[in-house]
Amino acid sequence: MNREYTNGMSIPRIVEYGFLFVLLAAVGYVAWKVFAPFMGVLALSVVVTVLAYPLFERLHYAAPWRKYPGISAFLTVSIVYTSIIGAVSILAAVVLREARAIYTALSSDGTATLGSYIENIEHLVRVLIPDFTINRRYRRIKRKWRLCINRNNDRTSISLDAYFILSLT
């Protein structure tokens, strides 16, 4: 046996270790493919855990149930869960209210279009930011098309507004 080449290990032993490392790499790759969709959730849970730990400590050491950390953990999870659900429900309510306002503006009397709604939003934002403009290219193209199209149908106007917004993004 050539000890200089194998560095003290026999050839079957090197093949065995090589096979085990290849097998370990294959299992690691499969495990990564299985757990990869959950990495974002795991990272978010680590962040929430780190942020909620001071609350747990305060509840645990200031409460009369100091001998039972499970009660403090349950209260901490309940408080964090309630605050997250509360924030998400408030955000959902705001988004639904805006969607209802857009739908009402577009379908109530037939005179409002998506373009006029965007212009109203632009005027409201200009109160805070004086130099704010949405998209001048959108307005220029829209003016050209409005000269060419007879606006007999409200749906045509709304669909053209949506087409222009999607084509310019």
C-alpha positions in Angstrom: 0.0 0.0 0.0 1.3 3.5 -0.9 1.1 5.5 2.3 2.2 8.8 0.6 -0.7 8.7 -1.8 -3.5 7.7 0.6 -2.2 9.7 3.6 -2.6 6.7 5.9 -6.1 5.7 4.6 -6.9 2.8 2.4 -8.6 3.3 -1.0 -11.9 1.6 0.1 -12.0 3.9 3.1 -11.6 7.0 0.9 -14.4 5.7 -1.4 -16.6 5.1 1.6 -16.1 8.7 2.9 -16.6 10.1 -0.6 -19.9 8.2 -1.0 -21.0 9.4 2.5 -20.2 13.1 1.7 -22.0 12.8 -1.7 -25.0 11.2 0.1 -24.9 13.9 2.8 -24.9 16.6 0.1 -27.9 15.0 -1.7 -29.9 14.7 1.5 -29.0 18.3 2.4 -30.2 19.5 -1.0 -33.5 17.6 -0.7 -34.0 19.0 2.8 -33.4 22.5 1.5 -35.9 22.0 -1.3 -38.5 20.9 1.3 -37.9 23.7 3.8 -37.1 26.6 1.4 -40.8 27.7 1.1 -40.9 28.1 4.9 -37.7 30.1 5.3 -39.5 33.5 5.1 -42.0 32.5 7.7 -39.2 31.2 10.0 -37.2 34.4 9.6 -40.4 36.4 10.4 -41.0 34.3 13.5 -37.5 34.8 14.7 -38.0 38.6 14.4 -41.3 38.5 16.2 -39.8 36.3 19.0 -36.8 38.7 19.5 -39.2 41.7 19.6 -41.7 40.0 22.0 -39.1 38.6 24.5 -38.9 41.9 26.5 -42.7 41.7 26.9 -42.5 38.1 28.1 -39.8 39.1 30.6 -41.9 41.9 32.0 -45.0 39.8 32.3 -43.0 36.9 33.8 -41.1 38.8 36.5 -43.8 41.3 37.5 -46.6 38.8 37.8 -47.6 36.6 40.8 -47.3 33.4 38.7 -43.5 33.7 38.5 -43.1 30.0 39.0 -45.2 29.2 35.9 -43.6 30.7 32.8 -46.2 29.0 30.6 -48.8 31.5 31.7 -46.5 34.4 30.8 -45.8 32.8 27.4 -49.5 32.3 26.7 -50.2 35.9 27.5 -47.3 37.1 25.4 -48.5 35.1 22.4 -52.0 36.3 22.9 -50.9 40.0 23.0 -48.7 39.6 19.9 -51.4 37.7 18.0 -54.0 40.3 18.9 -51.8 43.2 17.9 -50.9 41.6 14.5 -54.5 40.6 13.7 -55.6 44.1 14.7 -53.1 45.8 12.4 -54.0 43.6 9.5 -57.7 44.1 10.0 -57.3 47.9 10.1 -55.2 47.8 6.9 -57.8 45.5 5.2 -60.6 47.9 6.2 -58.7 50.9 4.7 -58.1 49.0 1.4 -61.7 47.9 1.1 -63.0 51.4 1.8 -60.8 52.7 -1.0 -61.8 50.0 -3.3 -65.5 50.7 -2.6 -64.9 54.5 -3.2 -63.2 53.7 -6.6 -66.1 51.4 -7.6 -68.7 54.0 -6.5 -66.9 56.8 -8.4 -66.6 54.7 -11.6 -70.1 53.2 -11.6 -72.4 55.8 -10.0 -73.3 58.3 -12.7 -71.2 57.3 -15.6 -69.3 60.6 -15.8 -66.3 59.7 -13.7 -63.5 57.7 -15.2 -60.4 56.2 -13.8 -58.4 59.0 -15.2 -60.5 61.6 -13.4 -60.1 59.6 -10.2 -56.4 59.6 -10.6 -56.4 63.3 -11.2 -58.3 63.8 -7.9 -55.8 61.7 -6.1 -53.0 63.8 -7.7 -54.7 67.1 -6.5 -55.0 65.7 -3.0 -51.3 64.7 -2.9 -50.3 68.1 -4.2 -51.5 69.6 -1.0 -48.6 67.9 0.8 -46.1 67.7 -2.2 -46.5 70.7 -4.5 -44.4 69.4 -7.4 -46.2 66.0 -7.5 -47.4 64.7 -10.9 -48.5 61.1 -11.6 -47.5 60.6 -15.2 -47.4 63.1 -18.0 -46.9 60.5 -20.6 -50.2 58.8 -19.5 -52.1 62.1 -19.9 -50.6 62.8 -23.4 -51.4 59.4 -24.8 -54.8 59.5 -23.2 -55.6 62.8 -24.8 -54.6 61.5 -28.3 -56.9 58.4 -27.9 -59.8 60.4 -26.6 -59.8 62.5 -29.7 -59.9 59.3 -31.8 -62.6 57.4 -29.9 -66.2 58.2 -29.7 -67.2 57.9 -26.0 -70.7 56.5 -26.3 -70.1 53.7 -23.8 -68.9 54.1 -20.2 -67.3 50.7 -20.2 -65.2 51.6 -23.2 -63.8 54.6 -21.3 -63.1 52.6 -18.2 -61.4 49.8 -20.1 -59.3 52.3 -22.1 -58.2 53.9 -18.8 -57.2 50.6 -17.4 -55.4 49.7 -20.7 -53.4 52.9 -20.6 -52.4 52.4 -17.0 -51.3 48.8 -17.6 -49.5 49.7 -20.8 -47.4 52.5 -19.2 -46.2 50.4 -16.2 
